[in-house]
Structure formats: structure tokens, C-alpha cells
Amino acid sequence: MRYLTESFALGALRRGRPVEQFLGPAGSPERPGIRYIEVRPTRIHYEIYLHTLEDVGHETFVDVVEFPPLYTDDEEEEFGRLVATRDDPLGALAAAEALTGAGRGRWVNAGVVQDEYLDYVVAGRPANSAPDGYPWAVPPSKR
């Protein structure tokens, strides 16, 4: 089972392990990109990073952490943009979901986002929904 139940996602965060979620395509047809969200535990709180990257991968290159940022005008984009912090893991998941449209049942352990990306590539980079038919996350500002 790829996706974490809420209790498993919270448990991972409490143990100091990040969780991630592939959010789908970004950018434009001329400059395609992808997005994913990461919740990272630190000593004092939970940090929420939004990664917006150039879609430079293919079936044998899916290591999204190696992809260049889609927008290079901001140095923070090199490692993701810190979009929020929260004091508790449930609040961090809720904030990430509220800010990006991420789905509660779609969190994965760190590193599994590249498997999600591979599914996306193999399926022909669908624009409207994930390969399993789940709609892509829509940020609240675009709803």
C-alpha cells in the first residue's frame, strides 16, 4: 500500500520522518513542470515546503529532488519554498492541504513521490487527474 493512513502519516512525522505528496503538473506547455508538497519535522515545529520543479524526467530518471526549480528568480526554490510552519503534525498536514489542495489520503513516505512521478510519466503526463483517476490538487486560489 503506497498511501499512508492519517495515523501512519502522523506517526511518521512524530518519529521525525517527512511525508510528501505529488500534486501533479505545473507550469505551461512551453515550460512544463511538476509540484509536490513536503511536511518536514524539525526540533521545534513542522515545516511545509512546496516544490515546483521543471519536468525534466523520463522513465529512467525520476529522482525529482534532482530536478531544477521551475522558477529560478527565487533562491529558496532551489530546495522548495517554505509556505508554512505548524507546532503539531495534524496542523501541519491540514495547513499543507489547505494551501495546496493536497488530499488527506494521498500522503506518502519521503522518497515515494518519485514513484508517483514515474506513474505520471508512464501514463503520458495526464493533465486533469492522477493515473489512478484521482483529480490533481488544485490550490485554493485557483478553485
N, C-alpha and C positions, 0 to 999 in steps of 0.2 A: 504494500500500500504506500503510495507516494505522498499523499497529503496527510498532514498532521491533524488529529482531532484538536479541538481547542485545548483540552487538558494537556496533550502532548506538546503543543506549541508553547504553552505557558511553562510547562516543566522544563523544556529545553532552555527557555530564557532564564528561568530561575537557576539553572545549573551553569549559566554563563555562556550558553551556546546561542549564536544568532539564528534567526529564521528569516526566510526570504519568500518572495512571491513574484513570479513572472507576470508582468502586466500587459505584454503584447507590443504591437508596433507603435512607433512614434515617428516624428519627422514628416517627410514628404516623399512622393515618388522619386523626385530628383535626388533626395538625400535621405534614404531610409534609415530608420533607427529602431531601437527597442527600449523598453523601460522595465525595470524591476525595482521592487522596494525591499529594503532590508531593515530589520529591527535588531540592533546590536546592544547587548548588555554591557555596561561599564560598572565600575565600582560603586557609583552613586546614583545612577539612573539608567534609563534605556534610551538609546539614540535611534532615530528613524532617518534612514538615508534613502533618497530617491536617486537611482542610477538611470541616466538617459544616455545611451551609447549608440555609436554608428553600428549598423547591421552589416558587419564585415565577415560574418561566419559562413560556414558551409557544413556539410555533413561530417567532415573530418576535423573541423575546427569549431568547437562550441564553447570554448573557455571564455565566457562573457567577461570575466574580470580582466582579460587581456584586450578587450575591445576599446578603441579610443572613444573619448566623450563625443557626443553628437554636437554639443555646443562648446566651443573652445574659448569663449570670451570670459569664462569664469574659472579661475584656478581650482575652486572647490570641486568642479565637475570631474576632475581627474580621478577622484575617489568617491564620487557621489556627493549629492548636495544634502546637507543636514537640514531636514524640514521640520523636525520637532524633537523634543525630549519629553519623557514622562518618568514619573517616580515608580511606577509599578508595571509589571508586564501586561496585564489586561488593558490598562490605559494606553500602553504603547501600541498594542495591536489595534485598539479602537481608533487611535489617532491616525495610524498608518492607513487604515481602511477609510476613515472619513476624508483624509487629504487626497487619496489617490483612487478611491473606488475599489480597492482591493477587497477580495471576498474572504470571509471568516474561514471557510472550509478549504481554502486554496494555499495555505502556508506549507512550506517545505523546509527541511533542514538545510543548513548552509551547504552550498555546492550543488544542490539538486536543481537549482534554476537552470544550469546548463543542460540538464536532461529535458526540462520543459522547453528550452530554446531549440534543442535538437528535434523534438516533436513538431515544433512550429516550422522549422526549416523543411523537414521531410514532408509535411502536409502542404507545402507550397506557399508558406507565409500568409495564411489566411488573414484578411483584413478585419473581419467582423467578429470572429469568435475563435477560441482555442480549438485545437484539433479534436477535442472531445465534445465540442458544441457549446461549452460554457462561454458566455459573452465576455469579451475583453473588458477590463476595468476601465471605467470612464470617470475621470476626475470630476468632482462636484461642479467645478467651474464650467464644464462642457456639457452638462446634462440639460 
